[in-house]
Amino acid sequence: MKYREVLMTPQKRIALIAHDNKKDELLAWARFNRGTLSQHKLYATGTTGEILERELHLPIVKLESGPLGGDQQIGAKIAEGAIDFLIFFWDPLEPLPHDPDVKALLRIAVVWNIPVACNWASADFLISSPLMHEEYRRLVPDYSAYRERLKVKE
């Protein structure tokens, strides 16, 4: 497969999501990392965004709540190239009615080679990386051949 480079600027566009049982954990992590987060553009789903904006006093682009389509909105932004980084504190032990949306979001992050952190430890490793504050040339699969195959089938 061929790849193309996508430039991630030093100011990353970070999506922050947390399931209900993980919102306090994400908030604690975000408080600890507020200084770093303040240097980036932040996006969040529904209630998570409201909590983070109120507690951190940082501007956050707030989308719908996850069960109302917020996870899919973040996924669409990833596919459009508008999100560079996903921090998603999800609860693997709690059954969720919108579980297919969660899996689709994680899948789309992998499809577009977006860094993903799913818990406190992985979020610490990603946000403390020297690459966090530099330009980064992310390799993204070139899906043009796949798109052409789809056109032929239509």
C-alpha positions, -999 to +999 in steps of 0.1 A: +000+000+000+011+035-007+012+062+019+009+100+020+022+123+046-001+145+067+015+173+086+005+176+122+015+211+134+029+218+169-006+228+179-025+195+179-062+191+175-071+168+204-104+150+209-113+142+245-140+116+253-149+097+284-176+073+293-197+082+324-177+059+347-144+075+334-153+112+334-138+119+368-106+101+358-103+121+325-110+153+344-082+145+369-058+136+341-068+168+322-063+190+353-028+175+358-020+182+321-039+215+318-007+235+309+000+212+279-036+209+268-039+247+268-015+248+239-037+228+217-072+229+202-096+208+221-127+189+210-150+168+232-183+151+232-213+165+251-211+163+288-174+156+288-168+188+270-190+208+294-173+194+324-138+200+310-145+235+299-161+245+332-133+229+353-103+237+332-114+272+320-102+263+285-121+267+253-134+234+240-153+227+208-183+207+221-201+182+199-231+160+207-231+135+236-216+101+226-250+082+225-265+110+205-239+109+178-209+126+193-186+096+188-196+095+152-190+133+149-154+128+162-149+099+138-161+121+109-137+149+119-108+123+120-117+112+085-119+148+073-084+154+088-097+178+115-085+158+145-049+148+151-051+129+184-077+110+203-079+106+241-108+083+249-112+070+284-136+042+277-150+017+302-144-018+290-165-033+318-197-014+313-221-025+286-231+005+265-261+010+242-239+028+217-210+002+218-210-001+179-203+037+177-174+033+201-159+005+181-165+025+149-146+055+164-116+034+174-116+017+140-116+050+121-087+063+143-067+033+132-078+036+096-064+072+095-034+064+117-044+088+146-026+084+179-051+070+205-049+068+242-076+048+260-065+051+296-045+073+320-011+055+313-013+056+275-025+092+277+005+101+298+029+085+274+014+102+244+011+137+259+046+136+273+062+125+240+086+151+225+066+148+193+036+164+211+052+199+207+067+195+172+056+191+137+050+155+128+046+139+094+020+113+100+018+085+074-017+079+062-026+051+038-034+063+003-069+050-002-072+063-038-070+028-053-097+016-029-119+046-038-114+038-075-125+002-070-157+015-054-164+038-083-161+009-107-186-012-088-212+016-088 
